[in-house]
Amino acid sequence: MEIHRFKFLLDDGTAPPLAETISLRTARVIVENLEDGNAFIKMLQAIVKAQTAEYDDLVGRVFPDHFKESPDGGDPTQRCDGASPL
């Protein structure tokens, strides 16, 4: 059995970037069980939807989050459209 692992960088701009790795199998389980469209889930959805020949096309892609930045201490749980993600 071939195992595909994907290395990615989490960078929300508030702390140093964090390098992580996830397997295709784990990405599939998460996508099947979570509906949220935040940047992490968008990235996992792209991984799961990609065919093996398309994996190289994922390198360098950026998945922006739908939460607006709140440098003034505002509520970071508010989406860009003002709606709560919950």
PyMOL Python script that loads the backbone (N, CA, C, O; Angstrom):
from pymol import cmd

cmd.read_pdbstr("""\
ATOM      1  N   MET A   1       0.842  -1.176   0.000  1.00  0.00           N
ATOM      2  CA  MET A   1       0.000   0.000   0.000  1.00  0.00           C
ATOM      3  C   MET A   1       0.893   1.246   0.000  1.00  0.00           C
ATOM      4  O   MET A   1       1.841   1.345   0.779  1.00  0.00           O
ATOM      5  N   GLU A   2       0.580   2.168  -0.864  1.00  0.00           N
ATOM      6  CA  GLU A   2       1.338   3.414  -0.967  1.00  0.00           C
ATOM      7  C   GLU A   2       0.701   4.469  -0.064  1.00  0.00           C
ATOM      8  O   GLU A   2      -0.512   4.677  -0.095  1.00  0.00           O
ATOM      9  N   ILE A   3       1.526   5.125   0.730  1.00  0.00           N
ATOM     10  CA  ILE A   3       1.032   6.172   1.626  1.00  0.00           C
ATOM     11  C   ILE A   3       1.520   7.519   1.121  1.00  0.00           C
ATOM     12  O   ILE A   3       2.718   7.719   0.923  1.00  0.00           O
ATOM     13  N   HIS A   4       0.601   8.427   0.918  1.00  0.00           N
ATOM     14  CA  HIS A   4       0.949   9.780   0.480  1.00  0.00           C
ATOM     15  C   HIS A   4       0.926  10.699   1.687  1.00  0.00           C
ATOM     16  O   HIS A   4      -0.045  10.730   2.443  1.00  0.00           O
ATOM     17  N   ARG A   5       2.002  11.441   1.859  1.00  0.00           N
ATOM     18  CA  ARG A   5       2.086  12.421   2.945  1.00  0.00           C
ATOM     19  C   ARG A   5       2.292  13.794   2.329  1.00  0.00           C
ATOM     20  O   ARG A   5       3.024  13.952   1.352  1.00  0.00           O
ATOM     21  N   PHE A   6       1.640  14.773   2.911  1.00  0.00           N
ATOM     22  CA  PHE A   6       1.705  16.142   2.421  1.00  0.00           C
ATOM     23  C   PHE A   6       2.273  17.033   3.513  1.00  0.00           C
ATOM     24  O   PHE A   6       1.779  17.046   4.641  1.00  0.00           O
ATOM     25  N   LYS A   7       3.310  17.773   3.168  1.00  0.00           N
ATOM     26  CA  LYS A   7       3.909  18.715   4.103  1.00  0.00           C
ATOM     27  C   LYS A   7       3.317  20.086   3.789  1.00  0.00           C
ATOM     28  O   LYS A   7       3.187  20.456   2.622  1.00  0.00           O
ATOM     29  N   PHE A   8       2.960  20.838   4.829  1.00  0.00           N
ATOM     30  CA  PHE A   8       2.367  22.151   4.623  1.00  0.00           C
ATOM     31  C   PHE A   8       2.837  23.102   5.701  1.00  0.00           C
ATOM     32  O   PHE A   8       3.400  22.690   6.716  1.00  0.00           O
ATOM     33  N   LEU A   9       2.598  24.380   5.468  1.00  0.00           N
ATOM     34  CA  LEU A   9       3.014  25.427   6.386  1.00  0.00           C
ATOM     35  C   LEU A   9       1.786  26.192   6.847  1.00  0.00           C
ATOM     36  O   LEU A   9       1.028  26.706   6.024  1.00  0.00           O
ATOM     37  N   LEU A  10       1.583  26.271   8.160  1.00  0.00           N
ATOM     38  CA  LEU A  10       0.490  27.055   8.738  1.00  0.00           C
ATOM     39  C   LEU A  10       1.053  28.415   9.124  1.00  0.00           C
ATOM     40  O   LEU A  10       2.008  28.502   9.895  1.00  0.00           O
ATOM     41  N   ASP A  11       0.460  29.470   8.589  1.00  0.00           N
ATOM     42  CA  ASP A  11       0.941  30.819   8.893  1.00  0.00           C
ATOM     43  C   ASP A  11      -0.251  31.753   8.987  1.00  0.00           C
ATOM     44  O   ASP A  11      -0.828  32.136   7.969  1.00  0.00           O
ATOM     45  N   ASP A  12      -0.624  32.122  10.212  1.00  0.00           N
ATOM     46  CA  ASP A  12      -1.746  33.040  10.397  1.00  0.00           C
ATOM     47  C   ASP A  12      -1.276  34.470  10.613  1.00  0.00           C
ATOM     48  O   ASP A  12      -2.090  35.369  10.826  1.00  0.00           O
ATOM     49  N   GLY A  13       0.026  34.682  10.559  1.00  0.00           N
ATOM     50  CA  GLY A  13       0.562  36.023  10.698  1.00  0.00           C
ATOM     51  C   GLY A  13       0.704  36.497  12.129  1.00  0.00           C
ATOM     52  O   GLY A  13       1.220  37.590  12.364  1.00  0.00           O
ATOM     53  N   THR A  14       0.262  35.706  13.091  1.00  0.00           N
ATOM     54  CA  THR A  14       0.341  36.133  14.487  1.00  0.00           C
ATOM     55  C   THR A  14       1.465  35.435  15.245  1.00  0.00           C
ATOM     56  O   THR A  14       1.809  35.833  16.358  1.00  0.00           O
ATOM     57  N   ALA A  15       2.031  34.403  14.645  1.00  0.00           N
ATOM     58  CA  ALA A  15       3.115  33.640  15.266  1.00  0.00           C
ATOM     59  C   ALA A  15       4.014  33.124  14.145  1.00  0.00           C
ATOM     60  O   ALA A  15       3.635  33.185  12.975  1.00  0.00           O
ATOM     61  N   PRO A  16       5.190  32.622  14.482  1.00  0.00           N
ATOM     62  CA  PRO A  16       6.042  32.059  13.429  1.00  0.00           C
ATOM     63  C   PRO A  16       5.320  30.923  12.703  1.00  0.00           C
ATOM     64  O   PRO A  16       4.556  30.184  13.324  1.00  0.00           O
ATOM     65  N   PRO A  17       5.554  30.774  11.390  1.00  0.00           N
ATOM     66  CA  PRO A  17       4.929  29.686  10.635  1.00  0.00           C
ATOM     67  C   PRO A  17       5.267  28.325  11.243  1.00  0.00           C
ATOM     68  O   PRO A  17       6.346  28.128  11.804  1.00  0.00           O
ATOM     69  N   LEU A  18       4.333  27.404  11.121  1.00  0.00           N
ATOM     70  CA  LEU A  18       4.474  26.070  11.695  1.00  0.00           C
ATOM     71  C   LEU A  18       4.406  25.036  10.573  1.00  0.00           C
ATOM     72  O   LEU A  18       3.408  24.970   9.855  1.00  0.00           O
ATOM     73  N   ALA A  19       5.450  24.233  10.417  1.00  0.00           N
ATOM     74  CA  ALA A  19       5.480  23.184   9.394  1.00  0.00           C
ATOM     75  C   ALA A  19       4.859  21.914   9.965  1.00  0.00           C
ATOM     76  O   ALA A  19       5.194  21.491  11.072  1.00  0.00           O
ATOM     77  N   GLU A  20       3.959  21.316   9.208  1.00  0.00           N
ATOM     78  CA  GLU A  20       3.271  20.094   9.627  1.00  0.00           C
ATOM     79  C   GLU A  20       3.197  19.125   8.459  1.00  0.00           C
ATOM     80  O   GLU A  20       3.478  19.493   7.318  1.00  0.00           O
ATOM     81  N   THR A  21       2.821  17.892   8.744  1.00  0.00           N
ATOM     82  CA  THR A  21       2.646  16.852   7.730  1.00  0.00           C
ATOM     83  C   THR A  21       1.334  16.128   8.006  1.00  0.00           C
ATOM     84  O   THR A  21       0.958  15.914   9.158  1.00  0.00           O
ATOM     85  N   ILE A  22       0.640  15.752   6.921  1.00  0.00           N
ATOM     86  CA  ILE A  22      -0.605  14.998   7.067  1.00  0.00           C
ATOM     87  C   ILE A  22      -0.660  13.938   5.977  1.00  0.00           C
ATOM     88  O   ILE A  22      -0.206  14.167   4.856  1.00  0.00           O
ATOM     89  N   SER A  23      -1.211  12.789   6.304  1.00  0.00           N
ATOM     90  CA  SER A  23      -1.362  11.728   5.305  1.00  0.00           C
ATOM     91  C   SER A  23      -2.663  11.946   4.533  1.00  0.00           C
ATOM     92  O   SER A  23      -3.589  12.599   5.015  1.00  0.00           O
ATOM     93  N   LEU A  24      -2.709  11.392   3.342  1.00  0.00           N
ATOM     94  CA  LEU A  24      -3.921  11.477   2.537  1.00  0.00           C
ATOM     95  C   LEU A  24      -5.085  10.817   3.271  1.00  0.00           C
ATOM     96  O   LEU A  24      -6.207  11.321   3.236  1.00  0.00           O
ATOM     97  N   ARG A  25      -4.829   9.717   3.922  1.00  0.00           N
ATOM     98  CA  ARG A  25      -5.885   9.010   4.654  1.00  0.00           C
ATOM     99  C   ARG A  25      -6.479   9.890   5.757  1.00  0.00           C
ATOM    100  O   ARG A  25      -7.698   9.962   5.907  1.00  0.00           O
ATOM    101  N   THR A  26      -5.615  10.558   6.529  1.00  0.00           N
ATOM    102  CA  THR A  26      -6.087  11.446   7.593  1.00  0.00           C
ATOM    103  C   THR A  26      -6.851  12.623   7.006  1.00  0.00           C
ATOM    104  O   THR A  26      -7.886  13.019   7.541  1.00  0.00           O
ATOM    105  N   ALA A  27      -6.352  13.182   5.912  1.00  0.00           N
ATOM    106  CA  ALA A  27      -7.044  14.296   5.257  1.00  0.00           C
ATOM    107  C   ALA A  27      -8.450  13.874   4.842  1.00  0.00           C
ATOM    108  O   ALA A  27      -9.400  14.640   5.007  1.00  0.00           O
ATOM    109  N   ARG A  28      -8.588  12.677   4.311  1.00  0.00           N
ATOM    110  CA  ARG A  28      -9.914  12.181   3.898  1.00  0.00           C
ATOM    111  C   ARG A  28     -10.876  12.083   5.081  1.00  0.00           C
ATOM    112  O   ARG A  28     -12.038  12.476   4.980  1.00  0.00           O
ATOM    113  N   VAL A  29     -10.387  11.561   6.193  1.00  0.00           N
ATOM    114  CA  VAL A  29     -11.235  11.415   7.384  1.00  0.00           C
ATOM    115  C   VAL A  29     -11.695  12.783   7.880  1.00  0.00           C
ATOM    116  O   VAL A  29     -12.867  12.963   8.210  1.00  0.00           O
ATOM    117  N   ILE A  30     -10.788  13.733   7.931  1.00  0.00           N
ATOM    118  CA  ILE A  30     -11.139  15.076   8.409  1.00  0.00           C
ATOM    119  C   ILE A  30     -12.155  15.723   7.479  1.00  0.00           C
ATOM    120  O   ILE A  30     -13.143  16.290   7.945  1.00  0.00           O
ATOM    121  N   VAL A  31     -11.927  15.647   6.174  1.00  0.00           N
ATOM    122  CA  VAL A  31     -12.842  16.261   5.204  1.00  0.00           C
ATOM    123  C   VAL A  31     -14.229  15.626   5.283  1.00  0.00           C
ATOM    124  O   VAL A  31     -15.235  16.322   5.145  1.00  0.00           O
ATOM    125  N   GLU A  32     -14.293  14.323   5.502  1.00  0.00           N
ATOM    126  CA  GLU A  32     -15.585  13.638   5.607  1.00  0.00           C
ATOM    127  C   GLU A  32     -16.374  14.063   6.836  1.00  0.00           C
ATOM    128  O   GLU A  32     -17.602  13.974   6.849  1.00  0.00           O
ATOM    129  N   ASN A  33     -15.679  14.524   7.868  1.00  0.00           N
ATOM    130  CA  ASN A  33     -16.337  14.801   9.142  1.00  0.00           C
ATOM    131  C   ASN A  33     -16.452  16.268   9.515  1.00  0.00           C
ATOM    132  O   ASN A  33     -17.099  16.592  10.511  1.00  0.00           O
ATOM    133  N   LEU A  34     -15.849  17.159   8.754  1.00  0.00           N
ATOM    134  CA  LEU A  34     -15.923  18.588   9.066  1.00  0.00           C
ATOM    135  C   LEU A  34     -16.434  19.372   7.871  1.00  0.00           C
ATOM    136  O   LEU A  34     -16.022  19.130   6.736  1.00  0.00           O
ATOM    137  N   GLU A  35     -17.332  20.312   8.129  1.00  0.00           N
ATOM    138  CA  GLU A  35     -17.892  21.128   7.059  1.00  0.00           C
ATOM    139  C   GLU A  35     -17.250  22.499   6.969  1.00  0.00           C
ATOM    140  O   GLU A  35     -17.348  23.160   5.935  1.00  0.00           O
ATOM    141  N   ASP A  36     -16.595  22.938   8.033  1.00  0.00           N
ATOM    142  CA  ASP A  36     -16.047  24.289   8.080  1.00  0.00           C
ATOM    143  C   ASP A  36     -15.156  24.551   6.875  1.00  0.00           C
ATOM    144  O   ASP A  36     -14.399  23.678   6.450  1.00  0.00           O
ATOM    145  N   GLY A  37     -15.247  25.739   6.336  1.00  0.00           N
ATOM    146  CA  GLY A  37     -14.458  26.095   5.165  1.00  0.00           C
ATOM    147  C   GLY A  37     -13.260  26.945   5.487  1.00  0.00           C
ATOM    148  O   GLY A  37     -12.843  27.745   4.650  1.00  0.00           O
ATOM    149  N   ASN A  38     -12.675  26.804   6.690  1.00  0.00           N
ATOM    150  CA  ASN A  38     -11.499  27.617   6.988  1.00  0.00           C
ATOM    151  C   ASN A  38     -10.337  27.179   6.100  1.00  0.00           C
ATOM    152  O   ASN A  38     -10.445  26.194   5.370  1.00  0.00           O
ATOM    153  N   ALA A  39      -9.235  27.907   6.164  1.00  0.00           N
ATOM    154  CA  ALA A  39      -8.101  27.666   5.275  1.00  0.00           C
ATOM    155  C   ALA A  39      -7.586  26.231   5.374  1.00  0.00           C
ATOM    156  O   ALA A  39      -7.273  25.613   4.356  1.00  0.00           O
ATOM    157  N   PHE A  40      -7.497  25.706   6.579  1.00  0.00           N
ATOM    158  CA  PHE A  40      -6.993  24.348   6.768  1.00  0.00           C
ATOM    159  C   PHE A  40      -7.898  23.331   6.075  1.00  0.00           C
ATOM    160  O   PHE A  40      -7.412  22.443   5.375  1.00  0.00           O
ATOM    161  N   ILE A  41      -9.201  23.460   6.266  1.00  0.00           N
ATOM    162  CA  ILE A  41     -10.145  22.529   5.637  1.00  0.00           C
ATOM    163  C   ILE A  41     -10.124  22.694   4.122  1.00  0.00           C
ATOM    164  O   ILE A  41     -10.193  21.704   3.394  1.00  0.00           O
ATOM    165  N   LYS A  42     -10.030  23.934   3.635  1.00  0.00           N
ATOM    166  CA  LYS A  42      -9.934  24.155   2.183  1.00  0.00           C
ATOM    167  C   LYS A  42      -8.719  23.435   1.608  1.00  0.00           C
ATOM    168  O   LYS A  42      -8.797  22.820   0.545  1.00  0.00           O
ATOM    169  N   MET A  43      -7.594  23.517   2.322  1.00  0.00           N
ATOM    170  CA  MET A  43      -6.381  22.841   1.872  1.00  0.00           C
ATOM    171  C   MET A  43      -6.597  21.326   1.841  1.00  0.00           C
ATOM    172  O   MET A  43      -6.228  20.664   0.871  1.00  0.00           O
ATOM    173  N   LEU A  44      -7.192  20.782   2.896  1.00  0.00           N
ATOM    174  CA  LEU A  44      -7.436  19.339   2.940  1.00  0.00           C
ATOM    175  C   LEU A  44      -8.397  18.910   1.837  1.00  0.00           C
ATOM    176  O   LEU A  44      -8.217  17.849   1.240  1.00  0.00           O
ATOM    177  N   GLN A  45      -9.412  19.721   1.562  1.00  0.00           N
ATOM    178  CA  GLN A  45     -10.348  19.407   0.480  1.00  0.00           C
ATOM    179  C   GLN A  45      -9.624  19.356  -0.861  1.00  0.00           C
ATOM    180  O   GLN A  45      -9.904  18.487  -1.687  1.00  0.00           O
ATOM    181  N   ALA A  46      -8.695  20.286  -1.081  1.00  0.00           N
ATOM    182  CA  ALA A  46      -7.926  20.296  -2.329  1.00  0.00           C
ATOM    183  C   ALA A  46      -7.052  19.049  -2.433  1.00  0.00           C
ATOM    184  O   ALA A  46      -6.924  18.469  -3.511  1.00  0.00           O
ATOM    185  N   ILE A  47      -6.456  18.638  -1.324  1.00  0.00           N
ATOM    186  CA  ILE A  47      -5.631  17.426  -1.310  1.00  0.00           C
ATOM    187  C   ILE A  47      -6.488  16.210  -1.650  1.00  0.00           C
ATOM    188  O   ILE A  47      -6.106  15.395  -2.489  1.00  0.00           O
ATOM    189  N   VAL A  48      -7.633  16.089  -1.008  1.00  0.00           N
ATOM    190  CA  VAL A  48      -8.510  14.931  -1.209  1.00  0.00           C
ATOM    191  C   VAL A  48      -9.058  14.890  -2.638  1.00  0.00           C
ATOM    192  O   VAL A  48      -9.174  13.812  -3.221  1.00  0.00           O
ATOM    193  N   LYS A  49      -9.392  16.042  -3.203  1.00  0.00           N
ATOM    194  CA  LYS A  49      -9.959  16.092  -4.560  1.00  0.00           C
ATOM    195  C   LYS A  49      -8.924  15.842  -5.653  1.00  0.00           C
ATOM    196  O   LYS A  49      -9.277  15.421  -6.755  1.00  0.00           O
ATOM    197  N   ALA A  50      -7.649  16.097  -5.357  1.00  0.00           N
ATOM    198  CA  ALA A  50      -6.601  15.985  -6.373  1.00  0.00           C
ATOM    199  C   ALA A  50      -6.344  14.530  -6.759  1.00  0.00           C
ATOM    200  O   ALA A  50      -6.347  13.636  -5.913  1.00  0.00           O
ATOM    201  N   GLN A  51      -6.123  14.316  -8.049  1.00  0.00           N
ATOM    202  CA  GLN A  51      -5.677  13.016  -8.532  1.00  0.00           C
ATOM    203  C   GLN A  51      -4.173  12.913  -8.268  1.00  0.00           C
ATOM    204  O   GLN A  51      -3.503  13.934  -8.113  1.00  0.00           O
ATOM    205  N   THR A  52      -3.649  11.709  -8.218  1.00  0.00           N
ATOM    206  CA  THR A  52      -2.227  11.514  -7.933  1.00  0.00           C
ATOM    207  C   THR A  52      -1.346  12.360  -8.847  1.00  0.00           C
ATOM    208  O   THR A  52      -0.365  12.943  -8.384  1.00  0.00           O
ATOM    209  N   ALA A  53      -1.671  12.438 -10.112  1.00  0.00           N
ATOM    210  CA  ALA A  53      -0.874  13.210 -11.071  1.00  0.00           C
ATOM    211  C   ALA A  53      -0.943  14.716 -10.809  1.00  0.00           C
ATOM    212  O   ALA A  53      -0.130  15.471 -11.340  1.00  0.00           O
ATOM    213  N   GLU A  54      -1.897  15.153 -10.003  1.00  0.00           N
ATOM    214  CA  GLU A  54      -2.070  16.582  -9.715  1.00  0.00           C
ATOM    215  C   GLU A  54      -1.425  17.018  -8.401  1.00  0.00           C
ATOM    216  O   GLU A  54      -1.477  18.200  -8.062  1.00  0.00           O
ATOM    217  N   TYR A  55      -0.823  16.102  -7.661  1.00  0.00           N
ATOM    218  CA  TYR A  55      -0.250  16.454  -6.358  1.00  0.00           C
ATOM    219  C   TYR A  55       0.797  17.556  -6.470  1.00  0.00           C
ATOM    220  O   TYR A  55       0.844  18.446  -5.621  1.00  0.00           O
ATOM    221  N   ASP A  56       1.635  17.513  -7.499  1.00  0.00           N
ATOM    222  CA  ASP A  56       2.658  18.553  -7.660  1.00  0.00           C
ATOM    223  C   ASP A  56       2.040  19.933  -7.874  1.00  0.00           C
ATOM    224  O   ASP A  56       2.659  20.943  -7.541  1.00  0.00           O
ATOM    225  N   ASP A  57       0.836  19.986  -8.420  1.00  0.00           N
ATOM    226  CA  ASP A  57       0.153  21.268  -8.641  1.00  0.00           C
ATOM    227  C   ASP A  57      -0.270  21.923  -7.331  1.00  0.00           C
ATOM    228  O   ASP A  57      -0.567  23.117  -7.310  1.00  0.00           O
ATOM    229  N   LEU A  58      -0.302  21.170  -6.247  1.00  0.00           N
ATOM    230  CA  LEU A  58      -0.684  21.721  -4.946  1.00  0.00           C
ATOM    231  C   LEU A  58       0.454  22.517  -4.302  1.00  0.00           C
ATOM    232  O   LEU A  58       0.216  23.351  -3.429  1.00  0.00           O
ATOM    233  N   VAL A  59       1.683  22.257  -4.734  1.00  0.00           N
ATOM    234  CA  VAL A  59       2.849  22.930  -4.150  1.00  0.00           C
ATOM    235  C   VAL A  59       2.754  24.437  -4.394  1.00  0.00           C
ATOM    236  O   VAL A  59       2.565  24.886  -5.525  1.00  0.00           O
ATOM    237  N   GLY A  60       2.886  25.199  -3.325  1.00  0.00           N
ATOM    238  CA  GLY A  60       2.861  26.655  -3.423  1.00  0.00           C
ATOM    239  C   GLY A  60       1.481  27.280  -3.362  1.00  0.00           C
ATOM    240  O   GLY A  60       1.362  28.505  -3.334  1.00  0.00           O
ATOM    241  N   ARG A  61       0.437  26.465  -3.341  1.00  0.00           N
ATOM    242  CA  ARG A  61      -0.920  27.033  -3.253  1.00  0.00           C
ATOM    243  C   ARG A  61      -1.146  27.638  -1.886  1.00  0.00           C
ATOM    244  O   ARG A  61      -0.640  27.143  -0.880  1.00  0.00           O
ATOM    245  N   VAL A  62      -1.908  28.710  -1.862  1.00  0.00           N
ATOM    246  CA  VAL A  62      -2.240  29.397  -0.613  1.00  0.00           C
ATOM    247  C   VAL A  62      -3.745  29.290  -0.416  1.00  0.00           C
ATOM    248  O   VAL A  62      -4.519  29.495  -1.351  1.00  0.00           O
ATOM    249  N   PHE A  63      -4.148  28.972   0.795  1.00  0.00           N
ATOM    250  CA  PHE A  63      -5.559  28.833   1.135  1.00  0.00           C
ATOM    251  C   PHE A  63      -5.883  29.860   2.214  1.00  0.00           C
ATOM    252  O   PHE A  63      -5.675  29.602   3.399  1.00  0.00           O
ATOM    253  N   PRO A  64      -6.394  31.030   1.808  1.00  0.00           N
ATOM    254  CA  PRO A  64      -6.693  32.077   2.800  1.00  0.00           C
ATOM    255  C   PRO A  64      -7.863  31.686   3.695  1.00  0.00           C
ATOM    256  O   PRO A  64      -8.791  30.994   3.275  1.00  0.00           O
ATOM    257  N   ASP A  65      -7.792  32.140   4.916  1.00  0.00           N
ATOM    258  CA  ASP A  65      -8.835  31.852   5.893  1.00  0.00           C
ATOM    259  C   ASP A  65      -9.993  32.824   5.713  1.00  0.00           C
ATOM    260  O   ASP A  65      -9.803  33.931   5.209  1.00  0.00           O
ATOM    261  N   HIS A  66     -11.188  32.419   6.121  1.00  0.00           N
ATOM    262  CA  HIS A  66     -12.349  33.301   6.029  1.00  0.00           C
ATOM    263  C   HIS A  66     -12.516  34.153   7.274  1.00  0.00           C
ATOM    264  O   HIS A  66     -13.423  34.983   7.328  1.00  0.00           O
ATOM    265  N   PHE A  67     -11.663  33.971   8.276  1.00  0.00           N
ATOM    266  CA  PHE A  67     -11.732  34.808   9.467  1.00  0.00           C
ATOM    267  C   PHE A  67     -10.927  36.070   9.222  1.00  0.00           C
ATOM    268  O   PHE A  67      -9.783  36.004   8.772  1.00  0.00           O
ATOM    269  N   LYS A  68     -11.511  37.207   9.513  1.00  0.00           N
ATOM    270  CA  LYS A  68     -10.778  38.452   9.323  1.00  0.00           C
ATOM    271  C   LYS A  68      -9.790  38.641  10.468  1.00  0.00           C
ATOM    272  O   LYS A  68     -10.038  38.237  11.604  1.00  0.00           O
ATOM    273  N   GLU A  69      -8.677  39.259  10.138  1.00  0.00           N
ATOM    274  CA  GLU A  69      -7.693  39.547  11.165  1.00  0.00           C
ATOM    275  C   GLU A  69      -8.232  40.649  12.056  1.00  0.00           C
ATOM    276  O   GLU A  69      -8.961  41.530  11.601  1.00  0.00           O
ATOM    277  N   SER A  70      -7.875  40.595  13.311  1.00  0.00           N
ATOM    278  CA  SER A  70      -8.378  41.595  14.242  1.00  0.00           C
ATOM    279  C   SER A  70      -7.223  42.171  15.064  1.00  0.00           C
ATOM    280  O   SER A  70      -7.096  41.868  16.251  1.00  0.00           O
ATOM    281  N   PRO A  71      -6.373  43.008  14.432  1.00  0.00           N
ATOM    282  CA  PRO A  71      -5.239  43.576  15.148  1.00  0.00           C
ATOM    283  C   PRO A  71      -5.670  44.506  16.278  1.00  0.00           C
ATOM    284  O   PRO A  71      -4.885  44.791  17.183  1.00  0.00           O
ATOM    285  N   ASP A  72      -6.914  44.980  16.227  1.00  0.00           N
ATOM    286  CA  ASP A  72      -7.409  45.888  17.261  1.00  0.00           C
ATOM    287  C   ASP A  72      -8.045  45.133  18.429  1.00  0.00           C
ATOM    288  O   ASP A  72      -8.645  45.743  19.314  1.00  0.00           O
ATOM    289  N   GLY A  73      -7.912  43.815  18.426  1.00  0.00           N
ATOM    290  CA  GLY A  73      -8.471  43.024  19.518  1.00  0.00           C
ATOM    291  C   GLY A  73      -9.925  42.657  19.310  1.00  0.00           C
ATOM    292  O   GLY A  73     -10.584  42.200  20.244  1.00  0.00           O
ATOM    293  N   GLY A  74     -10.448  42.849  18.086  1.00  0.00           N
ATOM    294  CA  GLY A  74     -11.830  42.489  17.787  1.00  0.00           C
ATOM    295  C   GLY A  74     -12.042  40.985  17.868  1.00  0.00           C
ATOM    296  O   GLY A  74     -11.107  40.234  18.148  1.00  0.00           O
ATOM    297  N   ASP A  75     -13.238  40.561  17.628  1.00  0.00           N
ATOM    298  CA  ASP A  75     -13.597  39.152  17.745  1.00  0.00           C
ATOM    299  C   ASP A  75     -13.078  38.361  16.544  1.00  0.00           C
ATOM    300  O   ASP A  75     -13.618  38.506  15.447  1.00  0.00           O
ATOM    301  N   PRO A  76     -12.042  37.525  16.716  1.00  0.00           N
ATOM    302  CA  PRO A  76     -11.492  36.769  15.592  1.00  0.00           C
ATOM    303  C   PRO A  76     -12.390  35.629  15.136  1.00  0.00           C
ATOM    304  O   PRO A  76     -12.080  34.961  14.149  1.00  0.00           O
ATOM    305  N   THR A  77     -13.500  35.391  15.835  1.00  0.00           N
ATOM    306  CA  THR A  77     -14.404  34.328  15.410  1.00  0.00           C
ATOM    307  C   THR A  77     -15.422  34.825  14.394  1.00  0.00           C
ATOM    308  O   THR A  77     -16.248  34.043  13.923  1.00  0.00           O
ATOM    309  N   GLN A  78     -15.382  36.093  14.051  1.00  0.00           N
ATOM    310  CA  GLN A  78     -16.295  36.630  13.047  1.00  0.00           C
ATOM    311  C   GLN A  78     -15.714  36.433  11.656  1.00  0.00           C
ATOM    312  O   GLN A  78     -14.529  36.687  11.438  1.00  0.00           O
ATOM    313  N   ARG A  79     -16.520  35.992  10.730  1.00  0.00           N
ATOM    314  CA  ARG A  79     -16.071  35.802   9.361  1.00  0.00           C
ATOM    315  C   ARG A  79     -16.003  37.146   8.662  1.00  0.00           C
ATOM    316  O   ARG A  79     -16.502  38.150   9.171  1.00  0.00           O
ATOM    317  N   CYS A  80     -15.381  37.154   7.491  1.00  0.00           N
ATOM    318  CA  CYS A  80     -15.260  38.389   6.716  1.00  0.00           C
ATOM    319  C   CYS A  80     -16.619  38.995   6.398  1.00  0.00           C
ATOM    320  O   CYS A  80     -16.742  40.213   6.271  1.00  0.00           O
ATOM    321  N   ASP A  81     -17.637  38.157   6.271  1.00  0.00           N
ATOM    322  CA  ASP A  81     -18.965  38.675   5.964  1.00  0.00           C
ATOM    323  C   ASP A  81     -19.725  39.079   7.228  1.00  0.00           C
ATOM    324  O   ASP A  81     -20.891  39.466   7.158  1.00  0.00           O
ATOM    325  N   GLY A  82     -19.054  38.987   8.392  1.00  0.00           N
ATOM    326  CA  GLY A  82     -19.667  39.403   9.643  1.00  0.00           C
ATOM    327  C   GLY A  82     -20.438  38.309  10.355  1.00  0.00           C
ATOM    328  O   GLY A  82     -20.841  38.481  11.506  1.00  0.00           O
ATOM    329  N   ALA A  83     -20.648  37.186   9.683  1.00  0.00           N
ATOM    330  CA  ALA A  83     -21.400  36.089  10.293  1.00  0.00           C
ATOM    331  C   ALA A  83     -20.493  35.266  11.191  1.00  0.00           C
ATOM    332  O   ALA A  83     -19.290  35.169  10.951  1.00  0.00           O
ATOM    333  N   SER A  84     -21.059  34.690  12.200  1.00  0.00           N
ATOM    334  CA  SER A  84     -20.292  33.815  13.079  1.00  0.00           C
ATOM    335  C   SER A  84     -20.133  32.461  12.404  1.00  0.00           C
ATOM    336  O   SER A  84     -21.092  31.957  11.819  1.00  0.00           O
ATOM    337  N   PRO A  85     -18.943  31.856  12.468  1.00  0.00           N
ATOM    338  CA  PRO A  85     -18.750  30.552  11.832  1.00  0.00           C
ATOM    339  C   PRO A  85     -19.436  29.417  12.572  1.00  0.00           C
ATOM    340  O   PRO A  85     -19.512  28.301  12.058  1.00  0.00           O
ATOM    341  N   LEU A  86     -19.932  29.683  13.755  1.00  0.00           N
ATOM    342  CA  LEU A  86     -20.559  28.621  14.537  1.00  0.00           C
ATOM    343  C   LEU A  86     -22.023  28.512  14.263  1.00  0.00           C
ATOM    344  O   LEU A  86     -22.698  27.663  14.844  1.00  0.00           O
TER     345      LEU A  86
END
""", "prot")
cmd.dss("prot")
cmd.show_as("cartoon", "prot")
cmd.util.cbc("prot")
cmd.orient("prot")
